[in-house]
Amino acid sequence: MTTKQMDVFGAPTPSGAGRPANGYTLTSIVLHWAIAGLIFSGAALGAYMVRLSISPAKLRFFSYHKWIGVTIFLVAVVRLLWRATHPAPELPPSLPRWERMAAKAGHLALYALIFMVPVSGWLTSSAHGFQTVYFGVLPLPDILEKNKELAGRLETVHFALNKTLLILAFMHAGAAFKHHFIDRDDVLKRMLKPGKWMLILALLAGPAGLSAAPLNDEIARGTSNIDFTAFQLGAPLRGSFTRFDADVRLNEKYPEKSRAKIIVYIDGIDAGADDATIEVKRKTWFDAVNYPKAEFVSTSVNALGNDKYRVAGKLTIKGRTRDVAAPVSAARLKDAWLIEGRFIVKRLDFNIGEGAWAGTDTVADEVEVSFKLHVLDAKTNKRGREE
């Protein structure tokens, strides 16, 4: 029995005709993950913003939410047009007929909801009397007159459609994992080709470049750490940053070409005691809500001899950037480098400890930061990812 393949608009496509042999095209993969990311970010923002009391921030979040919806609609249009001329790869021939039908029905439902959710949001906003101005520059026409009662009903519809879309998206992901871990076919892998995936990340990062893109994980987590020691009335108070990303590129032959970027997530701070940990995340200290990250970016690396280096760079904490430098040792291991160093940070340079804490009689200005990074070689890092 021969099964006819159908394109996204329902037109029959001969088996294998016009289909990529080894997976989706790069454009299809980019559009797929762009829509997925926008859907989940829009849903998360929507769930968060409706719980806020009225404020300028809430109004901004509503605008961002609507902009995400319009973007989803536009990207979905592009994806449909692309899919019409670039059919998806065939499903594995071993797949039962009911699974093929379920896959097709699920995809059609997802496509329908990807369009229905933004449109329902647009209708809701119009009925409330709030015009949508895309990115603050392109006003979209109100397609309904202001009607409070209708707006309430449309809100319910919009919420229900969003919830249905999320459920189907999770089911879609679950089916992909089932193909990968149970059926052990290539259905999931053809949407996750490594070379294409890295390009997708770069494209989605946009002009922000390295600062917006996920960092390459080239450190061994279990044996790497960043610690700090503050001094209270002369007594050391030791803590650590439990969550951080590091992109360290070592050039043994030309050290000056080495570079490093480290991002520390403030919500992962451990000040040694529960009450101290809660306190240092507050606004008067690190202000983790408004400044969730601290960042170091190297500007120069100079060899000092005997595996010693001087690393200088820009340290940004709490929105303030200062020049820092640290002596660093780099010990060569079998398949990695062990990089260690320490330097002094003056907390008041970064406005850490405001108000009553700004004085240095109780808590000293100088804080010692120490680090140990177990940096994997490129070969080891690549092998670990493949395994």
C-alpha positions, 0 to 999 in steps of 0.5 A, spaced: 500 500 500 502 506 498 501 512 502 501 519 499 504 525 503 501 531 504 504 538 504 501 543 509 495 545 505 493 538 504 496 538 496 498 531 495 506 530 494 509 524 491 513 520 496 520 523 497 519 528 492 522 535 494 523 532 500 530 533 504 533 527 505 537 528 511 532 532 515 529 539 515 532 545 511 536 550 516 530 555 514 525 550 517 529 549 523 530 556 525 523 558 524 520 552 528 525 554 534 523 561 533 516 560 534 517 555 539 521 560 543 516 566 542 510 561 544 513 559 551 516 566 552 509 570 551 505 565 555 510 566 561 510 573 560 502 573 560 502 569 566 506 573 570 503 580 568 496 579 569 498 578 577 501 585 577 498 591 580 497 597 575 504 600 574 508 602 568 512 596 568 505 592 567 503 596 562 510 595 558 509 588 559 502 588 556 505 591 550 511 586 550 506 581 550 502 583 544 508 585 540 510 577 541 503 575 539 504 579 532 511 577 531 508 569 532 503 571 527 508 574 522 513 568 523 508 563 522 506 566 515 513 565 513 513 558 515 507 556 512 509 559 505 516 556 506 513 549 508 508 550 502 515 549 497 519 545 502 515 539 504 517 536 511 522 530 511 518 523 511 516 520 517 520 513 518 517 507 514 516 503 520 511 508 524 504 505 524 498 508 520 495 511 527 501 515 529 502 518 522 494 520 522 496 523 529 502 527 527 498 530 522 492 532 526 497 535 531 501 539 526 494 542 523 492 543 530 498 547 532 498 551 526 491 553 527 492 555 534 499 559 532 494 563 528 488 563 533 492 565 539 495 572 536 488 574 533 484 572 539 489 577 543 488 582 538 481 582 538 481 582 546 485 588 546 481 592 541 475 590 545 478 593 551 479 600 547 487 599 547 490 599 540 496 595 539 502 599 536 507 594 534 514 595 537 511 602 539 512 605 531 507 601 527 499 602 529 495 596 528 488 598 526 482 596 532 478 591 528 472 591 534 469 597 537 470 598 545 466 593 548 467 591 556 462 585 556 465 582 549 472 584 552 471 579 558 468 574 553 474 574 549 479 574 554 476 567 556 477 565 549 484 568 549 486 564 555 483 557 553 486 558 546 493 559 550 492 553 554 490 549 549 496 551 545 501 550 550 498 543 552 499 541 544 506 544 544 508 539 550 504 533 547 508 535 541 515 535 545 513 529 548 512 525 542 519 527 539 522 525 545 518 518 544 521 518 537 528 519 540 528 515 546 523 509 545 523 508 537 530 511 537 529 514 530 531 520 527 525 524 528 528 529 533 535 529 531 533 532 524 531 538 528 537 538 532 543 538 527 549 541 531 552 545 525 545 548 524 543 549 531 549 553 533 547 558 527 540 558 529 543 560 536 547 566 533 541 568 529 536 568 535 541 572 539 541 578 534 545 584 534 546 583 542 552 578 540 555 574 545 552 578 551 545 575 549 547 568 546 548 562 551 555 561 553 559 555 550 560 550 556 567 549 557 568 548 564 567 542 568 562 544 573 563 539 579 570 541 580 569 549 578 567 554 583 567 561 584 568 564 592 568 570 596 570 572 603 568 579 606 570 581 613 565 583 618 569 587 624 575 583 622 572 576 622 571 572 615 565 571 612 565 566 606 560 565 601 560 562 594 556 563 587 553 556 585 551 558 578 555 561 573 557 560 566 564 561 563 567 561 556 574 561 557 579 560 550 586 558 552 591 559 547 598 556 549 602 558 544 599 566 543 597 567 550 595 574 548 590 571 544 586 568 550 580 570 552 575 569 557 567 571 559 564 569 566 557 570 567 555 569 575 547 569 576 546 573 583 540 568 585 545 563 586 549 566 591 550 562 598 552 567 603 553 561 608 547 562 612 540 562 610 538 569 613 545 572 610 543 569 603 536 572 603 539 579 605 545 580 600 540 579 594 536 585 597 536 591 593 541 594 598 546 589 596 546 586 590 539 587 588 538 580 584 531 582 582 533 588 578 541 586 576 540 578 576 547 577 573 554 580 574 559 579 568 567 579 567 570 580 560 577 580 559 581 585 555 588 583 556 592 576 558 599 577 559 604 571 560 608 572 566 612 566 566 612 559 570 605 558 568 603 565 571 598 570 567 595 577 568 588 577 566 585 584 566 578 586 564 571 589 565 567 587 571 560 589 571 556 588 578 549 592 579 549 596 573 556 599 574 563 597 570 570 597 573 577 595 571 579 589 575 586 585 574 588 578 577 594 574 577 592 567 574 595 560 574 594 555 569 596 548 570 596 543 565 592 537 566 591 530 562 585 533 558 584 540 561 587 546 564 586 548 572 586 555 572 586 559 579 586 566 581 584 571 586 583 578 586 580 584 591 573 587 589 571 594 593 564 593 594 562 600 594 565 601 587 559 597 585 554 600 590 554 593 594 551 595 601 547 601 601 544 606 606 546 603 613 551 598 610 555 603 606 559 604 612 565 600 613 566 600 620 562 593 620 563 590 613 569 592 610 569 595 603 574 590 600 572 583 598 576 577 596 574 573 590 577 567 588 576 562 583 578 555 580 576 553 573 577 546 570 577 548 563 576 542 558 580 541 552 576 542 545 577 535 544 574 533 551 569 538 550 566 535 544 567 528 546 563 529 552 557 533 548 557 527 543 556 522 549 
